[in-house]
Amino acid sequence: AAMSRRGGKHRLDSLTRSSKHFNKNEVECLVKLFDTLVARASSHFAGAGFDRTVFRDTLHSAFGMTDDGVLDRVFSTFDKDNNGTITVVEWVEGLGVLLRGTLEEKMKYCFAVYDLNGDGYISREEMFQMLKNSLLLQSADEEPDEGIKDLVEIALKKMASIYLFVTFLLQDYDHDGKLSFTDFEKAVRDENLLLEAFGPCLPDIK
């Protein structure tokens, strides 16, 4: 038990030192929540972290993030080593950006969420995929993959904020048909709401 307490204190101290956004008490609360989530996870990762399902359910209930496609991408941005589990370090660091991140950190985070293949660009196809995921349920006869015109028409009917998407498309400064982080940064600094142009990947205001 004493060894366990010493190990827990060492973990807490280490995380507190490395955290840019949380104080010791806050880190302690996050670690306790992490341990609770690990205990809830029924997977071979138990003890080391928790899986995608627990992560999705937690962000859904705690932060009002309901889009499964977006949550899957958020999981990938947290899971830095890409091993399918969230460790305590990934948990604290990820929440630091999600809850307390600077604009620069949030821009990098949102860009990573939308960059589906991780190549450093958001292609037209990736834009459309994320936009599709953020739309309300389509009727059975609608085909959102038919092209730009049909997709925008569907979005105009179902998303009051579609003008953000159109504005975003116009920010391809080098006109190469895809958005680099530099393109994204210029657009977001001009209009912060564009951080979530393709889906809700930040906690709601509550």
C-alpha positions in Angstrom: 0.0 0.0 0.0 2.9 2.4 0.9 4.5 1.6 -2.5 1.3 2.3 -4.2 0.9 5.6 -2.4 4.5 6.6 -3.3 3.9 5.6 -6.9 0.7 7.6 -7.1 2.4 10.7 -5.6 5.3 10.4 -8.0 2.8 10.2 -10.9 0.9 13.2 -9.7 4.0 15.3 -9.2 5.4 14.3 -12.6 2.1 15.2 -14.3 1.8 18.5 -12.4 5.4 19.5 -13.5 4.7 18.7 -17.1 1.2 20.3 -17.2 1.0 23.7 -18.8 -2.7 24.3 -18.1 -3.6 22.7 -14.7 -2.5 23.2 -11.1 -1.7 20.3 -8.8 -5.3 20.1 -7.4 -6.7 20.0 -10.9 -4.3 17.4 -12.0 -5.2 15.3 -9.0 -8.9 15.5 -9.9 -8.1 14.5 -13.5 -6.0 11.6 -12.4 -8.8 10.4 -10.1 -11.3 10.6 -13.0 -8.8 8.7 -15.2 -8.5 5.9 -12.6 -12.3 5.7 -12.4 -12.5 5.5 -16.2 -9.8 2.8 -16.4 -11.7 0.8 -13.8 -14.8 1.1 -15.9 -13.0 -0.1 -19.1 -13.4 -3.8 -19.8 -10.4 -4.3 -22.1 -6.9 -5.7 -22.0 -5.7 -2.1 -21.6 -7.1 -2.0 -18.0 -4.5 -0.6 -15.7 -2.7 1.3 -18.5 -5.6 3.3 -19.9 -9.0 3.2 -21.3 -10.4 2.6 -24.8 -12.2 4.5 -27.5 -15.7 3.5 -26.2 -15.1 4.9 -22.7 -13.5 8.0 -24.1 -16.4 8.7 -26.4 -19.0 8.2 -23.7 -17.1 10.4 -21.3 -16.7 13.3 -23.7 -20.3 12.9 -24.8 -21.7 13.2 -21.2 -19.2 15.7 -19.8 -18.7 18.1 -22.7 -21.8 17.8 -24.9 -19.8 16.4 -27.8 -22.2 14.1 -29.6 -20.9 13.5 -33.1 -19.4 10.0 -33.1 -17.3 10.7 -36.3 -15.8 13.8 -34.7 -15.2 12.0 -31.3 -13.4 9.3 -33.2 -11.0 11.9 -34.6 -10.7 13.6 -31.2 -9.7 10.2 -29.8 -6.9 10.0 -32.4 -5.5 13.4 -31.5 -5.4 12.3 -27.8 -3.9 8.9 -28.6 -0.4 10.2 -29.5 1.3 6.8 -29.7 -1.6 5.4 -31.8 -2.0 2.2 -29.7 -5.7 2.4 -29.2 -5.7 3.4 -25.5 -5.6 6.7 -23.6 -2.9 6.8 -21.0 -2.9 9.2 -18.0 -0.3 11.5 -19.7 -2.4 11.6 -22.9 -5.5 12.3 -20.8 -4.1 15.3 -18.9 -2.3 16.7 -21.9 -5.3 16.3 -24.2 -7.7 17.9 -21.8 -5.2 20.7 -21.3 -5.7 21.7 -24.9 -9.4 20.9 -25.0 -10.3 23.0 -21.9 -7.5 25.5 -21.5 -5.6 25.6 -24.7 -4.4 28.8 -26.4 -5.9 29.8 -29.8 -2.7 28.4 -31.4 -3.0 25.1 -29.6 -6.7 24.8 -30.5 -6.0 25.6 -34.1 -3.4 22.8 -34.2 -5.8 20.5 -32.5 -8.8 21.2 -34.7 -6.6 21.0 -37.8 -5.4 17.5 -36.7 -9.0 16.4 -36.2 -10.0 17.4 -39.7 -6.8 16.1 -41.4 -8.1 12.6 -41.7 -5.0 11.0 -43.2 -2.5 13.0 -41.2 -0.6 14.3 -44.3 -0.6 17.9 -43.1 -3.4 19.1 -45.4 -7.1 19.2 -45.4 -8.2 18.0 -48.8 -11.6 18.8 -50.4 -12.6 15.2 -49.8 -11.7 15.5 -46.1 -13.7 18.7 -45.9 -16.7 17.0 -47.3 -16.4 13.9 -45.1 -16.3 16.0 -42.0 -19.1 18.2 -43.2 -21.2 15.1 -43.9 -20.6 13.8 -40.4 -21.8 17.1 -38.9 -25.1 17.3 -40.9 -28.4 16.3 -39.4 -29.8 12.9 -40.6 -30.3 12.8 -44.4 -33.5 11.6 -45.9 -33.2 8.3 -47.7 -33.2 9.8 -51.2 -30.4 12.3 -50.6 -26.9 11.5 -51.8 -24.4 13.9 -50.2 -21.5 12.5 -52.3 -22.9 13.7 -55.7 -20.7 16.8 -55.7 -20.2 20.3 -54.4 -23.5 21.7 -55.6 -25.7 18.9 -54.0 -23.6 18.9 -50.8 -23.9 22.7 -50.4 -27.6 22.6 -51.2 -28.2 19.9 -48.5 -26.1 21.9 -46.0 -27.9 25.1 -46.8 -31.2 23.5 -45.8 -29.8 21.9 -42.7 -27.0 24.1 -41.3 -27.6 27.7 -40.4 -23.8 28.2 -40.2 -23.0 26.9 -43.7 -21.7 30.4 -44.6 -18.7 29.5 -42.4 -18.0 26.5 -44.6 -18.2 28.6 -47.8 -15.9 31.2 -46.2 -13.5 28.5 -45.2 -13.3 27.1 -48.8 -12.4 30.6 -50.0 -9.4 30.7 -47.7 -7.3 28.3 -49.8 -4.8 31.1 -50.3 -2.4 29.2 -52.6 -5.3 27.8 -54.7 -4.1 24.2 -54.6 -7.5 22.7 -53.8 -6.5 21.8 -50.2 -5.8 23.6 -47.0 -2.5 23.7 -45.3 -2.2 24.7 -41.6 -1.1 28.1 -42.8 -4.3 28.5 -44.8 -6.3 27.3 -41.8 -4.5 29.6 -39.4 -5.2 32.7 -41.5 -8.9 31.8 -41.8 -9.3 31.2 -38.1 -7.4 34.3 -37.0 -9.9 36.2 -39.1 -12.9 34.4 -37.8 -12.5 32.2 -34.7 -15.8 30.4 -35.3 -14.1 28.6 -38.2 -12.3 26.4 -35.6 -15.3 24.1 -35.8 -16.3 24.7 -39.4 -16.6 20.9 -40.1 -18.0 19.6 -36.8 -18.1 20.2 -33.1 -14.7 19.1 -31.8 -14.5 21.4 -28.7 -16.6 21.3 -25.5 -19.8 23.2 -25.5 -19.9 26.5 -23.5 -21.3 24.8 -20.4 
